[in-house]
Amino acid sequence: MTWFKDGDGNTRLIHAQVNGRRRRLQLKRIQNSEGNWIEGNDPIVEEEVKFFQAQFHENSVPNVFGIIDHVPSMVTMENNQDLVRQPTKSEIKYVVFGQNGNSAGGPDGFTDPGTSYQPRC
């Protein structure tokens, strides 16, 4: 009980427990993708590197997305050109000067909190 009361004093018992746990948890051999057992530190490290390189290797990105061919086009070419065009200076000026000069942005920094529906009590 003195160990429990006084704490760890780097005793021989603690070192023996730690070293025993290290030996028990140490990987001595692994099985590769072909089912062969590999032993030894260097071959195990090489096999681990190969495994994770294959696991996280990105194949070339396909150019053809077959599912896109089955999605109906909802935006016409004219609508798309309107959506992607840059606004003119006069349009920007109209929107900016049309804002209330005494208002502040809402919680998201953009919307006016007064425009949302708020029930009255």
C-alpha positions as CSV (number, residue, x, y, z in Angstrom):
1,M,0.0,0.0,0.0
2,T,3.0,2.4,0.3
3,W,3.3,2.4,-3.5
4,F,-0.4,3.4,-3.7
5,K,0.1,6.1,-1.0
6,D,3.5,7.4,-2.0
7,G,3.2,7.0,-5.8
8,D,5.5,5.7,-8.4
9,G,9.1,5.8,-7.4
10,N,10.5,4.2,-10.6
11,T,10.8,0.9,-8.8
12,R,12.0,-2.3,-10.3
13,L,8.4,-3.6,-10.2
14,I,7.1,-0.7,-12.4
15,H,9.9,-1.1,-14.9
16,A,9.2,-4.9,-15.1
17,Q,5.5,-4.3,-15.7
18,V,6.2,-1.7,-18.4
19,N,8.8,-3.8,-20.2
20,G,6.5,-6.8,-20.0
21,R,3.7,-4.8,-21.6
22,R,6.0,-3.6,-24.4
23,R,7.0,-7.2,-25.2
24,R,3.4,-8.3,-25.2
25,L,2.2,-5.5,-27.5
26,Q,5.2,-5.6,-29.9
27,L,4.4,-6.7,-33.4
28,K,6.6,-9.6,-34.3
29,R,5.0,-10.5,-37.6
30,I,2.2,-9.3,-39.9
31,Q,0.3,-10.8,-42.8
32,N,0.6,-9.0,-46.2
33,S,-2.1,-8.7,-48.8
34,E,-1.1,-12.0,-50.4
35,G,-1.5,-13.8,-47.1
36,N,2.2,-14.3,-46.4
37,W,3.6,-13.7,-42.9
38,I,6.4,-11.1,-42.7
39,E,8.8,-11.1,-39.8
40,G,11.5,-8.6,-38.7
41,N,11.4,-4.9,-38.2
42,D,12.6,-3.7,-41.6
43,P,10.4,-5.9,-43.7
44,I,7.4,-5.0,-41.5
45,V,8.1,-1.3,-41.9
46,E,8.4,-1.7,-45.7
47,E,5.1,-3.7,-45.8
48,E,3.3,-1.0,-43.7
49,V,4.6,1.8,-46.0
50,K,3.4,-0.2,-49.1
51,F,0.0,-0.8,-47.5
52,F,-0.7,2.8,-46.6
53,Q,0.6,4.1,-49.9
54,A,-1.8,1.8,-51.7
55,Q,-4.6,2.7,-49.2
56,F,-4.3,6.5,-49.7
57,H,-3.1,6.6,-53.3
58,E,-5.4,8.6,-55.5
59,N,-6.0,7.2,-58.9
60,S,-6.4,9.6,-61.8
61,V,-9.6,11.6,-61.6
62,P,-12.0,10.4,-64.3
63,N,-12.9,12.9,-67.0
64,V,-16.3,11.4,-67.7
65,F,-18.9,11.5,-65.1
66,G,-21.6,9.2,-66.3
67,I,-24.2,10.4,-63.9
68,I,-24.1,14.0,-65.3
69,D,-25.5,12.6,-68.5
70,H,-28.7,11.6,-66.6
71,V,-29.3,15.0,-64.9
72,P,-31.7,17.2,-66.8
73,S,-30.5,20.7,-67.7
74,M,-32.6,23.2,-65.7
75,V,-30.7,26.4,-66.6
76,T,-30.8,27.6,-70.2
77,M,-27.7,29.0,-71.8
78,E,-29.2,32.6,-71.6
79,N,-29.9,32.2,-67.9
80,N,-26.5,30.9,-67.3
81,Q,-24.8,33.8,-69.0
82,D,-26.9,36.2,-66.8
83,L,-25.9,34.3,-63.7
84,V,-22.2,34.4,-64.4
85,R,-21.8,37.9,-65.8
86,Q,-20.2,40.7,-63.7
87,P,-22.6,43.3,-62.4
88,T,-22.2,46.8,-63.8
89,K,-21.0,49.8,-61.7
90,S,-24.5,51.3,-61.8
91,E,-26.1,48.1,-60.5
92,I,-23.6,47.9,-57.6
93,K,-24.2,51.6,-56.8
94,Y,-28.0,51.1,-56.9
95,V,-27.8,48.3,-54.4
96,V,-25.3,49.9,-52.1
97,F,-27.0,53.3,-52.0
98,G,-30.4,51.6,-51.6
99,Q,-29.4,50.2,-48.2
100,N,-30.6,51.9,-45.0
101,G,-27.7,54.0,-43.7
102,N,-28.7,53.5,-40.1
103,S,-29.0,49.7,-40.3
104,A,-26.4,47.1,-39.3
105,G,-25.9,43.6,-40.5
106,G,-27.6,40.7,-38.9
107,P,-26.1,37.8,-37.0
108,D,-24.5,36.5,-40.2
109,G,-23.1,39.9,-41.1
110,F,-25.4,40.4,-44.1
111,T,-29.1,40.0,-43.4
112,D,-31.1,42.6,-41.6
113,P,-32.6,41.0,-38.4
114,G,-35.7,43.2,-38.8
115,T,-36.7,41.5,-42.1
116,S,-37.2,38.1,-40.5
117,Y,-40.5,37.0,-39.1
118,Q,-40.7,37.7,-35.4
119,P,-43.9,36.9,-33.5
120,R,-45.3,39.6,-31.3
121,C,-46.2,38.9,-27.7
